[in-house]
Amino acid sequence: MTLSKSYGATRALDGVDIAVHAGESVAVMGPSGSGKSTLLHCLANIERPDSGQVLLADERIDELREPARSELRRTRFGFVFQSGQLLPELPAVENVALPLMLGGTPRRTAEQRARQWFPPLGLTGKEDSRPGALSGGQAQRVALARALVTDPRVVFADEPTGALDQATGQEVIRLLTEVTREQRAALVVVTHDASVARWCDRTAHVRDGRLVDEVGGAGSVGAGHSGADGIDVPDGTGCTDGIAVAGARAEVPR
Amino acid sequence: MRALGSVLKGASSAPEGEGGAASGACGRKAEGGERSGLRRRPTTRRACVHGAAPQTGLPKHDLDRTTWTLTWRLLRGGGRHGLLTAGLSVAASAVCTTLLLLCVGGNLGFESRATHADWRTPAKVAESRAVAVQATGTTFRDGEPVTVIDVAELPGERGEAPAPPGMPRFPAPGEVWTSPALGELPGEETTGTLGSDALTRPGERVAVVGHHADDPEMTTPRGTDPRRAGDIVTPTPIADFTGERDPGGPHAPYQDLMTIITVLVVIPLLVLGASSARLSVSRRDVRLATLRLLGAAPGRIAGITAAESAVTGAAGAVAGALGYAALLPLASQLPVAGGSWFVRDLWVGTPVLLGVLVGVVLMVVGSALAGLRQVVVGPLGVVRRSRAPRMSIVRAVLFVVVLLVYWQLSDRRELSVDAMTYFFAVIFAALSVVGPWAVGQLGTLVARMARRPATLLAGRRLLDDPKSAWRAISGLALASFVAGFFALFSLGGAPPWGSPDQLALAVPEERITQVRQEAGERLARADIEATVGTNDDWVATGTGEDTERQVTATVADPNQLDAAREVLTGLLPGQYPVTGNDVDWQSQQFSGDYQHATFAVLGASFAIAITSTGISAAGTVLDRRRTYGLLHLAGTPLRTLDAARRTESVLPAVVLTGGSLLTGIFCAAPLTLAGGKPELDAGSTALLAGCLALGFVGLAGASAASRPLLRTVAQEAGPRPE
């Protein structure tokens, strides 16, 4: 039984089976309306699939109740969206510290941990700037820091470079793939941009709700990159799990 | 119209969140810091660089149509939330219009009542011009006043005496015409019923009695009594029944009170109207900013805003006018100043109605344009907020100066109503000036001290936009000012004259024995047990001579008071026996109405304020729907978002309503209006506590009312910009 999801008469996902390993990055590409965003939503527990299972390590997560789903997203997932995810009222460091505070970390500690993410992401000196005072690329890097500060097991990025110019976008995706690899987090990137997908270990092509093709490994820009080549990630925990969308499988490759 | 189509396409596809594609690109270019895709989009680049340039190249005569078309498309394209905000704006304008019209109707109603009472205070004319004599007296039945107007046609070739208002002709001697509520006078046969022109209100008890010109009632002078304005008028030669307004008449305090009430209610109403207008605009800020980025001139943006707010404002105003018309019969049943109203008195008339409608629409349009100022001034104004605005301490200094000046001017002086009205307006304005500053200070403090995410968010939001936060609670703060003022400023107290079961007549010294004897005999004949005596109090007023003393009849059974009053009537011509309560009836009635008005004003103020708060809360949710949605997607619990929202509204509400309430008490303290004394008694304390409890329950309710909306927008949002 593979993953399916319909909206009324429209079948958005039609039998998808995919696994993303810890430290692995997968780009999901496809034309508009192909179901790639629905796939991301189902993986990220934002939406429930009609059938099939979503597994995180040994744990089935698609049947969790809403509070548990929220907690899961907050504590074990990280999100990077195209735009608008930063709170305009909060300085950058507080934006990054917010997920930690939501998890119960005292403010002072949360801000200290948040500040550690600024130098490796090239944001030194921007800690107290409000998002409105940051460029698009800087704001997106703050969003990266916010997604990564909780040491997530999986990072979901939906068109993370969609609002950026080519050069800035490349810089952001480079940082994203390197940091997640360094953290041993799985990364799922939905993108239209082939140059973004090239930074990922694998590319999954989705069409009409089906996984039609998977390309991986050698040709990817990011393949063979290690965190040591890129940036020094603070306090990486090196989590070992990934995420799987599957029919009957209940295991995640480690 | 091709250019129009392209503008619309850009507008509808533009992201609403911060850093959206179109706005973000221009924002980066404008800051000059980074690469962008502008080179590949020369049109956008040109629009960005030359933001104020003519945008479409349309012939000038098409601009108006373009503006209206754009407006209509934006209105229709707003989706469910757009419709909701438009609906809320319409509803708020409707409530504003209805209450404004009722306030204006109340003012006009009291004026109309006074006008319909004018004929009872005759304008004296020279003997040569006089055609009749008119006098007024007031007796009581069941504690209610009965106005008796005595008239007599003067003999000779003076011309025909005109018919009094509400009567078909001048009454002949011996005729008695009574109002429907009075029915008939004891012992008198009623000739006819007075029409409504003779009356100030439907339930009023009035009798017009015809006399011969030489009857004692028409020749004996009646002394004036400052405690009973309009109750007693000495026989006066008249040429007609136009009358003469007594500026200190019984309607004067009501008119003053209504003026104050109007000011107190109108200000929160303006806040409500403004918040609803801004709600409507806030949702479209980003789209309009995008249009601005695309090159729409400030005039076009202002035009679209004005047109849109005019449409919603006009729809609301018309709905409000219909609501006013529908409520008129109900409002006319409100027992004020003795009883219910004639609907005609509360009807404002077509010119005033249209004036209020236009005024409401202008207010809504003005508020919307003020809210859009950022977009118009700079296309990046809404899209990018780089730093929190700073509120100058000058605002606080100004507020303190206004209060000090007020204290100096009002301390131990009796202020006129006009002066008080101006003061209220100035103090309300001062509160509105200091409010955002106080919110900003509070935001700084909360953000600095915050330990929980919700508190931190709330503090930062207060600091980020103190004016909006103030707008959301300003209605409540102003209502608290009113509560503080009225709580301290109470009227009432027992009348200091006579006793409630003792009737008194003012009798000349030389007739005291005779009147006492006759009074005893009349009471005995009527089988009424009473003690007749004499004293030197001042209850009844006779001819006004200094030698008068009081002949009193104290009834053993209070239920026989009116019976005793009837048998003693006529002992002295033109004089009706009265008790101390009777003498004080105007003051007692006003005091009771003042209490009711206090509750009504406070109720209305708090209801308006709570509605404003609810609308603002809904607007805030809609404004931040994308942020809320993304935070929720990223796992932020709804309760945290809700707690932040609640803290953001409750914290400043608690602090600033408390401050406003103290300001109200401060302002009432030095005043003595219409005999009122500043004291915070148990009743006033209860009133204050009740108002505050009502206010905070309402605030919690208003906040809770938008919780489902928060849940909806949080769960509806997808990761992609709308």
Contacts between the chains, C-beta under 8 A, distances in Angstrom:
chain1	res1	chain2	res2	distance
A	37	B	718	7.4
A	37	B	719	7.3
A	37	B	720	7.2
A	40	B	719	7.8
A	41	B	718	7.8
A	41	B	719	8.0
A	44	B	633	7.7
A	46	B	633	5.6
A	67	B	637	7.2
A	70	B	632	7.5
A	70	B	635	5.0
A	70	B	636	7.4
A	70	B	637	5.3
A	70	B	638	7.8
A	71	B	635	6.7
A	71	B	637	7.8
A	72	B	635	7.1
A	73	B	633	7.0
A	73	B	634	6.1
A	73	B	635	3.3
A	74	B	634	6.8
A	74	B	635	2.8
A	74	B	636	6.6
A	74	B	637	7.7
A	75	B	635	7.1
A	77	B	634	7.9
A	77	B	635	6.9
A	79	B	630	7.7
A	79	B	633	6.4
A	79	B	634	4.6
A	79	B	719	7.4
A	81	B	630	6.0
A	81	B	633	7.9
A	81	B	719	4.5
A	81	B	720	7.8
A	82	B	719	7.0
A	82	B	720	6.3
A	82	B	721	6.5
A	83	B	15	6.3
A	83	B	17	5.6
A	83	B	18	7.1
A	83	B	19	4.4
A	83	B	20	6.0
A	83	B	21	7.6
A	83	B	24	6.6
A	83	B	721	6.1
A	84	B	15	7.1
A	84	B	17	2.7
A	84	B	18	5.5
A	84	B	19	6.2
A	84	B	20	7.1
A	84	B	626	5.2
A	84	B	627	6.8
A	84	B	630	6.2
A	84	B	721	6.2
A	85	B	627	7.8
A	85	B	630	4.6
A	85	B	631	7.9
A	85	B	634	7.1
A	86	B	18	7.3
A	87	B	457	7.1
A	87	B	460	7.5
A	87	B	627	6.1
A	87	B	631	7.7
A	88	B	18	5.5
A	88	B	385	5.2
A	88	B	464	7.1
A	88	B	627	7.8
A	89	B	388	7.6
A	89	B	457	7.4
A	89	B	460	4.1
A	89	B	461	5.0
A	89	B	463	7.2
A	89	B	464	3.8
A	89	B	465	7.8
A	90	B	456	7.6
A	90	B	457	7.4
A	90	B	460	5.1
A	94	B	456	6.6
A	94	B	460	7.1
A	98	B	453	5.9
A	98	B	456	7.7
A	99	B	634	7.2
A	99	B	635	7.6
A	101	B	452	7.3
A	101	B	453	4.4
A	101	B	456	7.0
A	102	B	453	5.2
A	102	B	635	7.5
A	102	B	636	5.9
A	102	B	637	7.5
A	102	B	640	6.3
A	106	B	451	7.1
A	107	B	450	6.8
A	107	B	451	5.6
A	107	B	456	7.0
A	130	B	385	6.9
A	130	B	386	6.1
A	130	B	387	6.2
A	130	B	388	7.5
A	131	B	18	6.5
A	131	B	19	7.5
A	132	B	18	7.0
A	132	B	384	4.4
A	132	B	385	4.1
A	132	B	386	4.0
A	132	B	387	7.4
A	133	B	386	3.9
A	133	B	387	6.6
A	135	B	28	5.7
A	135	B	31	6.9
A	135	B	33	5.2
A	135	B	34	4.7
A	136	B	19	5.9
A	136	B	24	5.2
A	136	B	27	7.6
A	136	B	28	5.6
A	136	B	34	6.9
A	136	B	36	8.0
A	137	B	34	6.2
A	139	B	19	5.9
A	147	B	634	8.0
A	158	B	719	4.2
A	158	B	720	6.9
A	159	B	720	7.2
A	162	B	21	7.5
A	163	B	15	7.7
A	163	B	19	6.1
A	163	B	20	7.0
A	163	B	21	5.4
A	163	B	24	5.3
A	165	B	28	7.9
A	165	B	34	7.2
A	165	B	35	4.6
A	165	B	36	4.8
A	165	B	37	5.0
A	166	B	35	7.7
A	166	B	37	7.5
A	167	B	35	5.2
A	168	B	34	6.4
A	168	B	35	6.4
